[in-house]
Amino acid sequence: MSHEEKNAIVSLIVTLVVFGYYGFRFSGLYAEGYFAGPDAMTRTGWEILYLIGYGIIAQIIGQIVFAIIFAIITNDRKPSFLIDERDRMITLRGVRYGYGFMGGGVTLCFLALAIGWDPVIVFNLILFSIAAGAAVETLVKVVMYRIGA
Amino acid sequence: MGKPRVANDIRRLRFEHDEMTQKQLAEIVGVTRQTIVAIEKANYSPSLELAFLIARAFKRPVEDVFSFIE
């Protein structure tokens, strides 16, 4: 398994866990009325900033922990961090699909806003569209690595 | 993107060169072993530069290593 393939798998898992946790937390806070009133968008902004913060930390920790575990399991004393032309091609392919998915999601969010949905929910759906695009990007990369493209 | 239309003789050439492993060839040309695997299986077409590097590793012209599938 190449360095980039390992990164893609860890990134996909961490993204799903982090945004799964955020979705669970957001739905609970929304049900409690935390996002009601004049401070709704301010609170939304802070929750998203927290998400970005612990998302970055989770990715870094996940990559380090997985690298250590993988090195122990494979007994690889000299892991390679090489990124070659095929890795770059697979990344570009993943980005193309990810951007398309994200664009479609964001467009649907604007449609939801136009038909009167709560802006706080739409704002978070836009965020989830971006996350879903990132997840699609890494999923495409993992699939391409697995099928040996 | 359909299946690449470039075939190759890398596996045979590796065995003719002191049974060179995929990892050794990968280190010589500067790519990952997985890329060499994908090229041998004709699942991935290398760039022109990489094709020349692989041919040079076997001291053969590019046409002896790679061929175009009509």
Backbone of each chain as ProteinMPNN parsed JSONL, in Angstrom:
{"seq_chain_A": "MSHEEKNAIVSLIVTLVVFGYYGFRFSGLYAEGYFAGPDAMTRTGWEILYLIGYGIIAQIIGQIVFAIIFAIITNDRKPSFLIDERDRMITLRGVRYGYGFMGGGVTLCFLALAIGWDPVIVFNLILFSIAAGAAVETLVKVVMYRIGA", "coords_chain_A": {"N_chain_A": [[0.857, -1.197, 0.0], [0.655, 2.127, -0.957], [2.021, 5.308, 0.189], [0.257, 7.453, -0.315], [-2.147, 6.097, -0.687], [-2.613, 5.045, 1.837], [-2.886, 7.451, 3.246], [-5.245, 8.398, 2.057], [-7.18, 6.519, 2.896], [-7.145, 6.834, 5.709], [-7.821, 9.548, 5.86], [-10.426, 9.493, 4.815], [-11.801, 7.942, 6.728], [-11.441, 9.532, 9.069], [-12.699, 11.919, 8.259], [-15.371, 11.06, 7.982], [-15.906, 10.289, 10.631], [-15.479, 12.685, 12.091], [-17.308, 14.514, 10.909], [-19.599, 13.076, 11.288], [-19.817, 13.124, 14.058], [-20.075, 15.905, 14.373], [-22.512, 16.354, 13.049], [-24.256, 14.921, 14.702], [-23.929, 16.374, 17.064], [-24.75, 18.941, 16.231], [-27.455, 18.488, 15.517], [-28.538, 17.893, 17.997], [-28.085, 20.297, 19.436], [-29.579, 22.044, 17.86], [-32.163, 21.073, 18.201], [-32.506, 21.747, 20.842], [-32.853, 24.413, 20.664], [-30.655, 26.052, 20.469], [-29.723, 27.404, 18.282], [-31.582, 29.358, 17.79], [-33.022, 32.636, 17.595], [-31.383, 35.973, 17.739], [-28.639, 35.517, 17.797], [-28.091, 33.368, 16.211], [-26.579, 32.924, 13.763], [-24.057, 33.734, 14.562], [-23.45, 31.876, 16.574], [-23.541, 29.605, 15.014], [-21.36, 30.099, 13.346], [-19.222, 29.95, 15.227], [-19.453, 27.269, 16.058], [-18.78, 25.978, 13.692], [-16.172, 26.855, 13.371], [-14.997, 25.579, 15.569], [-15.344, 22.984, 14.658], [-13.657, 22.954, 12.406], [-11.218, 23.268, 13.694], [-11.019, 20.949, 15.487], [-11.263, 19.073, 13.539], [-8.953, 19.322, 11.928], [-7.008, 18.682, 13.855], [-7.801, 16.047, 14.416], [-7.311, 14.823, 11.933], [-4.512, 15.035, 11.759], [-3.654, 13.592, 14.036], [-4.833, 11.118, 13.425], [-3.461, 10.402, 11.053], [-0.828, 10.148, 12.017], [-1.077, 8.148, 14.032], [-2.081, 5.99, 12.502], [0.054, 5.625, 10.738], [2.053, 4.777, 12.496], [0.92, 2.409, 13.556], [0.657, 0.922, 11.205], [3.32, 0.691, 10.431], [4.293, -0.873, 12.508], [2.779, -3.233, 12.223], [3.518, -4.125, 9.653], [6.181, -4.262, 9.982], [7.921, -2.479, 8.823], [10.802, -0.829, 8.463], [11.711, 1.291, 7.049], [9.685, 3.26, 5.907], [8.136, 4.419, 2.912], [7.636, 7.678, 1.631], [7.067, 8.512, -0.81], [5.6, 10.293, -3.511], [4.272, 9.768, -6.554], [3.832, 10.093, -10.193], [1.534, 8.645, -10.821], [0.127, 8.716, -8.417], [-0.451, 11.441, -8.358], [-2.1, 11.619, -10.581], [-4.279, 10.041, -9.805], [-5.135, 11.526, -7.62], [-5.975, 13.883, -8.914], [-8.108, 12.86, -10.379], [-9.815, 12.122, -8.306], [-10.303, 14.645, -7.175], [-11.765, 15.833, -9.227], [-14.193, 14.38, -9.275], [-14.971, 14.857, -6.652], [-15.3, 17.649, -6.515], [-17.399, 17.965, -8.321], [-19.466, 16.599, -7.004], [-19.636, 18.153, -4.68], [-20.345, 20.636, -5.769], [-22.882, 20.078, -6.797], [-24.252, 19.512, -4.417], [-24.062, 21.95, -3.016], [-25.514, 23.588, -4.73], [-28.077, 22.47, -4.481], [-28.499, 23.201, -1.852], [-28.738, 25.977, -2.023], [-31.103, 26.033, -3.418], [-32.786, 24.995, -1.472], [-32.651, 27.087, 0.356], [-33.894, 29.056, -1.166], [-36.5, 28.166, -1.191], [-37.309, 28.59, 1.311], [-36.134, 27.362, 3.587], [-34.662, 27.09, 6.899], [-32.033, 29.323, 7.442], [-29.838, 28.642, 9.093], [-29.813, 25.856, 9.075], [-29.461, 25.471, 6.315], [-26.958, 26.617, 5.972], [-25.346, 24.842, 7.396], [-25.841, 22.57, 5.887], [-24.572, 23.275, 3.539], [-21.977, 23.198, 4.469], [-21.821, 20.449, 5.015], [-22.077, 19.537, 2.421], [-19.667, 20.321, 1.331], [-17.993, 18.763, 2.909], [-18.927, 16.247, 2.145], [-18.164, 16.264, -0.514], [-15.388, 16.222, -0.175], [-15.175, 13.737, 1.037], [-16.094, 12.089, -1.052], [-14.078, 12.572, -2.886], [-11.814, 11.37, -1.603], [-12.827, 8.796, -1.409], [-13.05, 8.006, -4.099], [-10.342, 8.021, -4.719], [-9.421, 5.935, -3.028], [-10.82, 3.744, -4.13], [-9.751, 3.702, -6.729], [-7.073, 3.133, -6.165], [-7.385, 0.587, -5.042], [-8.412, -0.954, -7.161], [-6.282, -0.935, -8.706], [-5.721, 0.959, -10.658]], "CA_chain_A": [[0.0, 0.0, 0.0], [1.512, 3.309, -1.055], [1.823, 6.353, 1.193], [-0.949, 8.203, -0.648], [-3.319, 5.249, -0.469], [-2.812, 5.025, 3.288], [-3.418, 8.769, 3.617], [-6.629, 8.503, 1.588], [-8.033, 5.696, 3.753], [-7.239, 7.497, 7.021], [-8.556, 10.794, 5.671], [-11.841, 9.159, 4.635], [-12.34, 7.514, 8.02], [-11.474, 10.672, 9.981], [-13.737, 12.838, 7.781], [-16.684, 10.499, 8.316], [-16.081, 10.332, 12.092], [-15.57, 14.076, 12.549], [-18.568, 15.121, 10.484], [-20.671, 12.329, 11.939], [-19.92, 13.692, 15.398], [-20.602, 17.274, 14.258], [-23.931, 16.251, 12.707], [-24.944, 14.488, 15.921], [-23.894, 17.506, 18.012], [-25.578, 20.017, 15.682], [-28.879, 18.145, 15.601], [-28.924, 18.023, 19.402], [-28.138, 21.72, 19.786], [-30.688, 22.655, 17.116], [-33.407, 20.641, 18.855], [-32.6, 22.46, 22.119], [-33.094, 25.828, 20.389], [-29.395, 26.802, 20.618], [-29.52, 28.24, 17.1], [-32.733, 30.251, 17.616], [-32.775, 33.985, 18.076], [-30.512, 36.864, 16.964], [-27.251, 35.029, 17.8], [-28.063, 32.084, 15.51], [-25.477, 32.79, 12.812], [-22.812, 33.849, 15.328], [-23.21, 30.562, 17.191], [-23.227, 28.679, 13.917], [-19.978, 30.372, 12.962], [-18.306, 29.416, 16.238], [-19.485, 25.802, 16.012], [-18.04, 25.559, 12.499], [-14.75, 27.085, 13.649], [-14.572, 24.466, 16.429], [-15.287, 21.798, 13.79], [-12.426, 23.046, 11.612], [-10.108, 23.042, 14.615], [-10.83, 19.548, 15.887], [-11.113, 18.282, 12.326], [-7.531, 19.344, 11.573], [-6.289, 17.908, 14.874], [-8.152, 14.636, 14.219], [-6.602, 14.335, 10.747], [-3.079, 14.9, 12.078], [-3.507, 12.462, 14.959], [-5.188, 9.895, 12.689], [-2.368, 10.056, 10.132], [0.337, 9.713, 12.803], [-1.388, 6.873, 14.671], [-2.16, 4.946, 11.477], [1.411, 5.379, 10.232], [2.766, 3.994, 13.511], [0.328, 1.069, 13.601], [0.979, 0.225, 9.956], [4.745, 0.361, 10.462], [4.461, -1.985, 13.46], [2.18, -4.451, 11.655], [4.273, -4.577, 8.487], [7.6, -4.311, 10.375], [8.625, -1.71, 7.813], [11.69, 0.1, 9.162], [11.967, 2.449, 6.185], [8.487, 3.522, 5.094], [8.335, 5.374, 1.826], [6.678, 8.773, 1.546], [7.15, 8.941, -2.192], [4.381, 10.581, -4.264], [4.714, 9.758, -7.951], [2.897, 10.627, -11.184], [0.263, 7.933, -10.725], [-0.548, 9.286, -7.244], [-0.983, 12.753, -8.734], [-3.204, 11.393, -11.517], [-5.416, 9.553, -9.013], [-5.612, 12.676, -6.835], [-6.728, 14.763, -9.812], [-9.378, 12.194, -10.688], [-10.644, 12.252, -7.11], [-10.716, 16.053, -7.051], [-12.795, 16.113, -10.225], [-15.462, 13.839, -8.795], [-15.318, 15.522, -5.395], [-15.798, 19.0, -6.809], [-18.711, 17.817, -8.945], [-20.421, 16.236, -5.957], [-19.783, 19.311, -3.797], [-21.091, 21.651, -6.499], [-24.285, 19.673, -6.821], [-24.792, 19.663, -3.067], [-24.201, 23.38, -2.697], [-26.632, 24.087, -5.549], [-29.314, 22.037, -3.822], [-28.644, 24.0, -0.634], [-29.28, 27.28, -2.413], [-32.509, 25.774, -3.744], [-33.474, 24.878, -0.185], [-32.757, 28.441, 0.896], [-34.86, 29.789, -1.979], [-37.871, 27.741, -0.896], [-37.66, 29.003, 2.656], [-35.558, 26.594, 4.699], [-33.936, 27.837, 7.923], [-30.661, 29.603, 7.002], [-28.855, 27.917, 9.918], [-29.745, 24.484, 8.54], [-28.869, 25.531, 4.965], [-25.522, 26.894, 6.139], [-24.701, 23.591, 7.779], [-25.918, 21.642, 4.753], [-23.485, 23.664, 2.632], [-20.773, 22.643, 5.08], [-21.834, 19.003, 4.797], [-21.835, 19.313, 0.994], [-18.218, 20.423, 1.159], [-17.424, 17.558, 3.518], [-19.285, 15.102, 1.302], [-17.277, 16.346, -1.675], [-14.067, 15.748, 0.25], [-15.287, 12.291, 1.247], [-16.174, 11.476, -2.386], [-12.728, 12.653, -3.458], [-10.955, 10.339, -1.024], [-13.394, 7.49, -1.748], [-12.63, 7.724, -5.473], [-8.918, 7.686, -4.656], [-9.281, 4.602, -2.436], [-11.297, 2.765, -5.109], [-8.784, 3.613, -7.82], [-5.898, 2.419, -5.66], [-7.741, -0.817, -4.807], [-8.57, -1.684, -8.413], [-4.975, -0.947, -9.354], [-5.705, 1.843, -11.829]], "C_chain_A": [[0.892, 1.246, 0.0], [1.139, 4.33, 0.016], [0.511, 7.096, 0.943], [-2.216, 7.381, -0.428], [-3.635, 5.183, 1.022], [-3.427, 6.342, 3.763], [-4.888, 8.896, 3.249], [-7.575, 7.724, 2.499], [-8.234, 6.363, 5.105], [-8.068, 8.764, 6.909], [-10.049, 10.532, 5.548], [-12.482, 8.786, 5.967], [-12.488, 8.704, 8.968], [-12.573, 11.657, 9.573], [-15.114, 12.339, 8.177], [-16.941, 10.578, 9.824], [-16.308, 11.762, 12.572], [-16.913, 14.692, 12.164], [-19.774, 14.349, 11.015], [-20.908, 12.868, 13.348], [-20.532, 15.094, 15.341], [-22.089, 17.249, 13.938], [-24.768, 15.862, 13.909], [-25.04, 15.665, 16.906], [-24.822, 18.631, 17.535], [-27.069, 19.707, 15.828], [-29.388, 18.267, 17.04], [-29.064, 19.476, 19.817], [-29.313, 22.408, 19.108], [-32.017, 22.312, 17.774], [-33.616, 21.369, 20.182], [-32.863, 23.945, 21.91], [-31.852, 26.688, 20.493], [-29.188, 27.767, 19.446], [-30.731, 29.121, 16.804], [-32.349, 31.644, 18.093], [-31.751, 34.753, 17.258], [-29.058, 36.389, 16.88], [-27.062, 33.742, 16.982], [-26.829, 31.923, 14.617], [-24.13, 32.914, 13.521], [-22.468, 32.511, 15.967], [-22.869, 29.512, 16.14], [-21.775, 28.849, 13.488], [-18.981, 29.78, 13.942], [-18.289, 27.896, 16.223], [-18.689, 25.281, 14.817], [-16.54, 25.776, 12.698], [-14.209, 25.983, 14.568], [-14.391, 23.202, 15.592], [-14.005, 21.793, 12.968], [-11.224, 22.715, 12.489], [-9.94, 21.578, 14.972], [-10.765, 18.623, 14.689], [-9.646, 18.195, 11.903], [-6.727, 18.499, 12.557], [-6.551, 16.417, 14.694], [-7.418, 14.055, 13.015], [-5.131, 14.087, 11.061], [-2.851, 13.688, 12.98], [-3.783, 11.14, 14.24], [-4.06, 9.449, 11.774], [-1.175, 9.51, 10.903], [0.079, 8.323, 13.393], [-1.429, 5.743, 13.636], [-0.784, 4.605, 10.929], [2.195, 4.509, 11.204], [2.245, 2.55, 13.533], [0.718, 0.263, 12.366], [2.447, -0.186, 9.93], [5.006, -0.824, 11.401], [3.946, -3.29, 12.849], [3.032, -5.006, 10.518], [5.767, -4.712, 8.784], [8.473, -3.583, 9.345], [9.49, -0.648, 8.51], [11.964, 1.355, 8.348], [10.752, 2.712, 5.312], [8.765, 4.591, 4.047], [7.243, 6.424, 1.839], [6.646, 9.339, 0.13], [5.767, 9.16, -2.797], [4.79, 10.676, -5.72], [3.596, 10.215, -8.888], [1.541, 9.938, -11.118], [-0.541, 8.425, -9.525], [-1.182, 10.63, -7.605], [-2.164, 12.604, -9.683], [-4.451, 10.945, -10.755], [-5.996, 10.684, -8.173], [-6.452, 13.605, -7.708], [-8.088, 14.156, -10.163], [-10.345, 12.322, -9.51], [-11.168, 13.662, -6.93], [-11.841, 16.372, -8.031], [-14.157, 15.61, -9.753], [-15.924, 14.544, -7.522], [-15.912, 16.9, -5.622], [-17.195, 18.937, -7.433], [-19.789, 17.516, -7.918], [-20.704, 17.424, -5.052], [-20.617, 20.398, -4.482], [-22.576, 21.337, -6.553], [-24.954, 19.863, -5.475], [-25.03, 21.11, -2.7], [-25.366, 23.985, -3.483], [-27.971, 23.702, -4.931], [-29.562, 22.829, -2.537], [-29.221, 25.376, -0.951], [-30.756, 27.152, -2.793], [-33.321, 25.685, -2.463], [-33.672, 26.255, 0.446], [-33.835, 29.231, 0.155], [-36.295, 29.403, -1.661], [-38.207, 27.899, 0.585], [-37.112, 28.19, 3.809], [-34.822, 27.521, 5.66], [-32.5, 28.07, 7.468], [-29.6, 28.863, 7.819], [-28.699, 26.487, 9.388], [-29.078, 24.496, 7.168], [-27.367, 25.745, 5.052], [-24.777, 25.616, 6.492], [-24.773, 22.545, 6.673], [-24.861, 21.971, 3.707], [-22.172, 23.083, 3.149], [-20.697, 21.131, 4.855], [-21.639, 18.663, 3.325], [-20.342, 19.359, 0.699], [-17.538, 19.179, 1.724], [-17.712, 16.325, 2.68], [-18.432, 15.085, 0.04], [-15.887, 15.838, -1.351], [-14.083, 14.239, 0.457], [-15.354, 11.541, -0.089], [-14.798, 11.471, -3.042], [-11.84, 11.543, -2.919], [-11.492, 8.94, -1.328], [-12.99, 7.081, -3.171], [-11.152, 7.32, -5.493], [-8.721, 6.269, -4.111], [-9.697, 3.529, -3.442], [-10.276, 2.584, -6.24], [-7.506, 2.897, -7.38], [-6.196, 0.931, -5.512], [-7.868, -1.604, -6.107], [-7.28, -1.655, -9.229], [-4.881, -0.082, -10.592], [-4.429, 2.667, -11.872]], "O_chain_A": [[1.769, 1.395, 0.851], [0.093, 4.232, 0.658], [-0.257, 7.34, 1.874], [-3.245, 7.923, -0.025], [-4.798, 5.257, 1.417], [-4.357, 6.355, 4.569], [-5.686, 9.43, 4.02], [-8.652, 8.214, 2.837], [-9.359, 6.452, 5.596], [-8.919, 9.031, 7.758], [-10.855, 11.269, 6.116], [-13.571, 9.256, 6.295], [-13.532, 8.871, 9.599], [-13.295, 12.172, 10.426], [-15.939, 13.115, 8.659], [-18.052, 10.893, 10.252], [-17.217, 12.023, 13.361], [-17.576, 15.316, 12.993], [-20.854, 14.918, 11.172], [-22.049, 13.045, 13.775], [-21.394, 15.436, 16.151], [-22.853, 18.037, 14.496], [-25.855, 16.399, 14.119], [-26.09, 15.913, 17.498], [-25.578, 19.201, 18.321], [-27.851, 20.574, 16.22], [-30.521, 18.688, 17.273], [-30.038, 19.851, 20.47], [-29.97, 23.258, 19.709], [-32.896, 23.166, 17.89], [-34.751, 21.587, 20.603], [-33.077, 24.67, 22.881], [-31.952, 27.911, 20.593], [-28.558, 28.813, 19.598], [-30.889, 29.585, 15.675], [-31.441, 31.796, 18.91], [-31.293, 34.276, 16.22], [-28.323, 36.812, 15.987], [-26.01, 33.107, 17.049], [-26.121, 30.919, 14.698], [-23.161, 32.268, 13.122], [-21.322, 32.066, 15.906], [-22.019, 28.648, 16.355], [-21.053, 27.871, 13.293], [-17.995, 29.169, 13.528], [-17.227, 27.29, 16.36], [-18.004, 24.263, 14.919], [-15.729, 24.968, 12.244], [-13.091, 25.506, 14.371], [-13.435, 22.449, 15.775], [-13.343, 20.762, 12.843], [-10.328, 21.977, 12.081], [-8.862, 21.013, 14.792], [-10.267, 17.503, 14.8], [-9.158, 17.119, 11.559], [-5.876, 17.705, 12.157], [-5.629, 15.609, 14.806], [-6.95, 12.918, 13.067], [-4.57, 13.06, 10.679], [-1.971, 12.866, 12.724], [-3.057, 10.163, 14.423], [-3.733, 8.263, 11.717], [-0.573, 8.518, 10.492], [0.915, 7.428, 13.269], [-0.877, 4.667, 13.866], [-0.482, 3.438, 10.683], [2.92, 3.606, 10.787], [3.024, 1.597, 13.53], [1.063, -0.915, 12.459], [2.785, -1.275, 9.466], [5.847, -1.675, 11.111], [4.602, -4.327, 12.947], [3.243, -6.216, 10.429], [6.529, -5.21, 7.955], [9.59, -4.0, 9.039], [8.968, 0.312, 9.075], [12.399, 2.369, 8.893], [10.772, 2.426, 4.115], [9.525, 5.533, 4.273], [6.068, 6.111, 2.032], [6.252, 10.484, -0.094], [4.869, 8.334, -2.628], [5.566, 11.556, -6.093], [2.544, 10.668, -8.436], [0.511, 10.575, -11.335], [-1.764, 8.539, -9.608], [-2.31, 10.919, -7.206], [-3.124, 13.371, -9.606], [-5.553, 11.42, -11.032], [-7.215, 10.789, -8.03], [-7.516, 14.061, -7.291], [-9.093, 14.864, -10.232], [-11.532, 12.593, -9.69], [-12.33, 13.861, -6.576], [-12.77, 17.105, -7.692], [-15.152, 16.33, -9.826], [-17.114, 14.797, -7.337], [-16.905, 17.272, -4.997], [-18.064, 19.749, -7.115], [-20.878, 18.091, -7.949], [-21.852, 17.683, -4.694], [-21.487, 21.006, -3.859], [-23.418, 22.217, -6.377], [-26.093, 20.323, -5.401], [-26.07, 21.459, -2.141], [-26.117, 24.804, -2.952], [-28.889, 24.519, -4.868], [-30.71, 23.093, -2.18], [-30.086, 25.877, -0.232], [-31.556, 28.048, -2.522], [-34.418, 26.236, -2.378], [-34.731, 26.547, 1.002], [-34.596, 29.982, 0.766], [-37.21, 30.208, -1.836], [-39.235, 27.417, 1.059], [-37.602, 28.329, 4.93], [-34.406, 28.614, 5.277], [-31.806, 27.108, 7.138], [-28.558, 28.496, 7.274], [-27.584, 25.979, 9.272], [-28.234, 23.648, 6.877], [-26.597, 25.138, 4.307], [-23.706, 25.341, 5.95], [-23.867, 21.722, 6.537], [-24.316, 21.075, 3.062], [-21.364, 22.552, 2.387], [-19.632, 20.599, 4.54], [-21.091, 17.608, 3.007], [-19.818, 18.555, -0.072], [-16.633, 18.614, 1.11], [-16.852, 15.459, 2.52], [-18.024, 14.021, -0.424], [-15.277, 15.116, -2.14], [-13.131, 13.544, 0.1], [-14.743, 10.483, -0.24], [-14.402, 10.491, -3.674], [-11.182, 10.846, -3.692], [-10.713, 8.001, -1.487], [-12.629, 5.928, -3.405], [-10.765, 6.39, -6.2], [-7.945, 5.491, -4.666], [-9.008, 2.52, -3.593], [-9.979, 1.463, -6.651], [-6.925, 2.135, -8.154], [-5.344, 0.099, -5.824], [-7.487, -2.773, -6.168], [-7.19, -2.262, -10.296], [-4.067, -0.343, -11.478], [-4.242, 3.468, -12.788]]}, "seq_chain_B": "MGKPRVANDIRRLRFEHDEMTQKQLAEIVGVTRQTIVAIEKANYSPSLELAFLIARAFKRPVEDVFSFIE", "coords_chain_B": {"N_chain_B": [[-12.52, 7.378, -18.855], [-11.033, 4.877, -20.717], [-9.632, 1.516, -20.737], [-6.096, 1.589, -20.684], [-4.157, 1.755, -23.751], [-1.634, 0.786, -24.05], [0.729, -1.637, -24.194], [3.198, -3.714, -22.519], [6.494, -5.068, -21.893], [7.648, -5.433, -19.481], [7.719, -7.184, -17.278], [8.924, -9.529, -18.297], [11.4, -8.495, -19.058], [12.389, -7.708, -16.599], [12.89, -10.151, -15.358], [14.862, -11.052, -17.018], [16.919, -9.415, -16.383], [18.685, -10.198, -14.148], [16.665, -11.135, -12.536], [15.251, -8.92, -11.531], [13.434, -7.196, -9.051], [10.072, -5.845, -8.648], [10.135, -3.778, -6.852], [12.807, -3.016, -6.879], [13.059, -2.049, -9.504], [11.253, 0.047, -9.315], [12.549, 1.718, -7.499], [14.765, 2.408, -9.002], [13.705, 3.947, -11.104], [12.282, 5.819, -9.747], [9.613, 5.72, -8.748], [6.649, 4.448, -7.046], [6.309, 1.034, -5.894], [3.783, 0.083, -6.356], [2.981, 1.541, -8.572], [4.597, 0.478, -10.583], [3.518, -2.09, -10.601], [0.925, -1.523, -11.532], [1.527, -0.568, -14.076], [2.714, -2.84, -15.285], [0.522, -4.519, -15.378], [-0.876, -3.261, -17.28], [-2.76, -1.458, -16.5], [-2.268, 1.139, -16.091], [-0.953, 3.819, -17.937], [2.303, 4.874, -18.37], [3.89, 8.13, -18.07], [5.611, 9.9, -20.702], [8.182, 10.528, -19.933], [8.603, 8.755, -17.771], [8.36, 6.346, -19.123], [10.633, 6.415, -20.734], [12.592, 6.376, -18.734], [12.184, 3.842, -17.618], [12.775, 2.231, -19.827], [15.44, 2.908, -20.123], [16.464, 1.824, -17.792], [16.512, -0.827, -18.429], [18.271, -0.763, -20.445], [17.334, -0.577, -23.06], [15.685, 0.421, -26.128], [12.728, 2.515, -26.11], [10.696, 1.443, -27.676], [11.127, -1.265, -27.548], [10.254, -1.925, -25.073], [7.695, -0.906, -24.627], [4.503, -1.051, -26.301], [2.03, -0.057, -28.686], [-1.404, -0.675, -28.527], [-3.476, -1.479, -31.103]], "CA_chain_B": [[-11.232, 6.907, -19.393], [-11.055, 3.439, -20.916], [-8.403, 0.822, -20.381], [-4.961, 2.091, -21.462], [-3.857, 0.989, -24.937], [-0.187, 0.595, -24.122], [1.189, -2.9, -23.609], [4.623, -3.644, -22.18], [7.227, -6.316, -21.668], [8.469, -5.136, -18.308], [7.89, -8.374, -16.424], [9.93, -10.416, -18.908], [12.685, -7.812, -19.002], [12.872, -7.754, -15.213], [13.464, -11.475, -15.088], [16.094, -11.195, -17.812], [17.945, -8.59, -15.746], [19.014, -10.752, -12.818], [15.411, -11.284, -11.767], [14.998, -7.643, -10.85], [12.095, -7.143, -8.459], [9.301, -4.636, -8.949], [10.593, -2.732, -5.94], [14.1, -2.528, -7.366], [12.797, -1.227, -10.689], [10.593, 1.268, -8.845], [13.57, 2.586, -6.895], [15.652, 2.9, -10.068], [13.045, 4.986, -11.913], [11.751, 6.861, -8.877], [8.169, 5.652, -8.507], [6.307, 3.444, -6.052], [6.172, -0.325, -6.417], [2.402, -0.058, -6.836], [2.913, 2.1, -9.931], [5.179, -0.535, -11.47], [2.517, -3.163, -10.693], [-0.161, -1.049, -12.393], [2.047, -0.488, -15.444], [2.879, -4.215, -15.791], [-0.808, -5.075, -15.651], [-1.467, -2.397, -18.31], [-3.861, -0.672, -15.93], [-1.832, 2.534, -16.063], [0.038, 4.165, -18.956], [3.264, 5.817, -17.798], [4.206, 9.324, -18.848], [6.715, 9.704, -21.644], [9.423, 10.558, -19.162], [8.729, 7.506, -17.012], [8.587, 5.271, -20.095], [12.044, 6.478, -21.112], [13.387, 5.953, -17.572], [12.061, 2.39, -17.508], [13.541, 1.651, -20.939], [16.872, 3.1, -19.834], [16.825, 0.882, -16.734], [16.772, -2.116, -19.084], [19.213, -0.485, -21.537], [16.633, -0.909, -24.295], [14.872, 1.532, -26.63], [11.357, 2.528, -25.591], [9.844, 0.576, -28.495], [11.321, -2.655, -27.124], [9.623, -2.114, -23.764], [6.273, -0.562, -24.718], [3.914, -1.123, -27.633], [0.694, 0.521, -28.738], [-2.429, -1.656, -28.909], [-4.36, -0.871, -32.117]], "C_chain_B": [[-11.284, 5.4, -19.506], [-9.735, 2.832, -20.507], [-7.265, 1.357, -21.262], [-4.639, 1.163, -22.633], [-2.365, 0.83, -25.149], [0.17, -0.699, -23.412], [2.683, -2.787, -23.304], [5.189, -5.029, -21.894], [8.073, -6.232, -20.404], [8.735, -6.383, -17.47], [8.979, -9.29, -16.979], [11.316, -9.795, -18.816], [13.26, -7.804, -17.593], [13.533, -9.097, -14.919], [14.755, -11.691, -15.864], [17.238, -10.399, -17.197], [18.146, -9.027, -14.298], [17.785, -10.814, -11.912], [15.164, -10.061, -10.888], [13.581, -7.653, -10.278], [11.391, -5.853, -8.869], [9.793, -3.468, -8.085], [11.92, -2.143, -6.409], [13.914, -1.626, -8.576], [12.172, 0.103, -10.276], [11.614, 2.244, -8.258], [14.483, 3.18, -7.963], [15.008, 4.063, -10.819], [12.335, 6.03, -11.071], [10.246, 6.888, -8.705], [7.917, 4.601, -7.421], [6.195, 2.064, -6.702], [4.778, -0.54, -7.003], [2.24, 0.505, -8.247], [3.499, 1.115, -10.94], [4.194, -1.684, -11.665], [1.419, -2.757, -11.668], [0.288, -0.973, -13.852], [2.168, -1.885, -16.048], [1.543, -4.839, -16.16], [-1.543, -4.289, -16.74], [-2.733, -1.702, -17.804], [-3.54, 0.816, -15.907], [-0.782, 2.743, -17.145], [1.003, 5.185, -18.376], [3.401, 7.058, -18.676], [5.389, 9.02, -19.766], [8.054, 9.634, -20.903], [9.641, 9.247, -18.417], [8.998, 6.336, -17.946], [10.051, 5.239, -20.511], [12.942, 6.003, -19.963], [13.353, 4.438, -17.412], [12.872, 1.723, -18.608], [15.038, 1.77, -20.671], [17.337, 2.147, -18.753], [17.152, -0.49, -17.317], [17.76, -1.978, -20.235], [18.609, -0.9, -22.886], [15.946, 0.351, -24.813], [13.424, 1.397, -26.139], [10.467, 1.539, -26.352], [10.003, -0.898, -28.129], [10.578, -2.954, -25.827], [8.102, -1.911, -23.851], [5.79, -0.688, -26.158], [2.481, -0.615, -27.557], [-0.291, -0.53, -29.246], [-3.401, -0.979, -29.872], [-5.829, -1.157, -31.804]], "O_chain_B": [[-11.547, 4.709, -18.522], [-8.84, 3.513, -20.005], [-7.458, 1.555, -22.462], [-4.818, -0.051, -22.54], [-1.89, 0.749, -26.282], [-0.045, -0.852, -22.21], [3.35, -1.867, -23.779], [4.465, -6.002, -21.686], [9.101, -6.899, -20.292], [9.857, -6.602, -17.011], [9.842, -9.767, -16.242], [12.294, -10.487, -18.529], [14.475, -7.885, -17.412], [14.6, -9.16, -14.308], [15.638, -12.426, -15.422], [18.405, -10.684, -17.466], [17.814, -8.303, -13.359], [17.858, -10.58, -10.705], [14.908, -10.162, -9.688], [12.639, -8.073, -10.951], [12.01, -4.909, -9.36], [9.854, -2.325, -8.537], [12.133, -0.933, -6.346], [14.533, -0.567, -8.67], [12.515, 1.154, -10.816], [11.543, 3.449, -8.499], [14.922, 4.323, -7.842], [15.675, 5.048, -11.135], [11.836, 7.02, -11.605], [9.658, 7.956, -8.535], [8.846, 3.952, -6.94], [6.008, 1.951, -7.914], [4.607, -1.241, -8.001], [1.44, -0.008, -9.029], [2.953, 0.941, -12.029], [4.051, -2.196, -12.775], [1.024, -3.545, -12.528], [-0.486, -1.281, -14.759], [1.771, -2.099, -17.194], [1.442, -5.591, -17.13], [-2.682, -4.605, -17.083], [-3.648, -1.402, -18.572], [-4.427, 1.651, -15.728], [0.16, 1.959, -17.269], [0.578, 6.252, -17.933], [3.073, 7.039, -19.862], [6.071, 8.007, -19.611], [8.919, 8.811, -21.202], [10.741, 8.695, -18.433], [9.769, 5.437, -17.614], [10.645, 4.167, -20.629], [13.933, 5.31, -20.193], [14.372, 3.82, -17.106], [13.582, 0.751, -18.351], [15.807, 0.852, -20.957], [18.483, 1.699, -18.781], [17.971, -1.226, -16.766], [18.057, -2.954, -20.923], [19.282, -1.49, -23.731], [15.65, 1.256, -24.033], [12.968, 0.306, -25.8], [9.604, 0.884, -25.767], [9.099, -1.695, -28.378], [10.306, -4.115, -25.521], [7.328, -2.644, -23.233], [6.544, -0.467, -27.106], [1.812, -0.721, -26.529], [-0.05, -1.187, -30.258], [-4.073, -0.016, -29.502], [-6.713, -0.726, -32.544]]}, "name": "protein", "num_of_chains": 2, "seq": "MSHEEKNAIVSLIVTLVVFGYYGFRFSGLYAEGYFAGPDAMTRTGWEILYLIGYGIIAQIIGQIVFAIIFAIITNDRKPSFLIDERDRMITLRGVRYGYGFMGGGVTLCFLALAIGWDPVIVFNLILFSIAAGAAVETLVKVVMYRIGAMGKPRVANDIRRLRFEHDEMTQKQLAEIVGVTRQTIVAIEKANYSPSLELAFLIARAFKRPVEDVFSFIE"}
